[in-house]
Amino acid sequence: MSAHRRWMIRSFALTLSAVTLRLYLPLTSLIGLDFAISYRVIAWACWLPNLVVAEFFIGAADA
């Protein structure tokens, strides 16, 4: 797999973190967590699962 393709997969995963943020926010209100605190945590943490999946995909494609 070319370096450009690997970086584009990572870029797409990090861009998709905006969608992940919007999926996580309603869940926190259903659980009853404070919105201000939840938003701060989720805004930093929403990119992590997407990047992990992207790296797994890159590793699986390289194997």
C-alpha positions, 0 to 999 in steps of 0.5 A, spaced: 500 500 500 502 506 498 504 512 503 499 516 500 493 511 501 495 510 508 495 517 509 488 518 506 485 513 510 488 516 516 485 523 514 478 520 512 478 517 519 480 523 522 475 527 518 469 522 520 471 524 527 466 530 527 460 524 525 463 520 531 462 527 536 455 528 533 453 520 535 456 520 542 453 527 544 446 524 544 448 518 548 451 522 554 445 526 555 441 519 555 446 517 560 444 524 564 452 526 564 453 534 564 453 537 557 459 542 558 464 536 561 461 531 556 463 535 550 470 537 552 471 530 553 468 527 547 471 533 543 478 530 544 476 523 545 472 522 538 478 521 534 481 516 537 476 510 535 476 512 528 484 512 528 484 506 531 480 502 526 484 506 520 490 503 523 487 496 524 485 497 516 492 499 514 495 494 518 490 488 515 491 491 508 499 491 508 499 484 511 
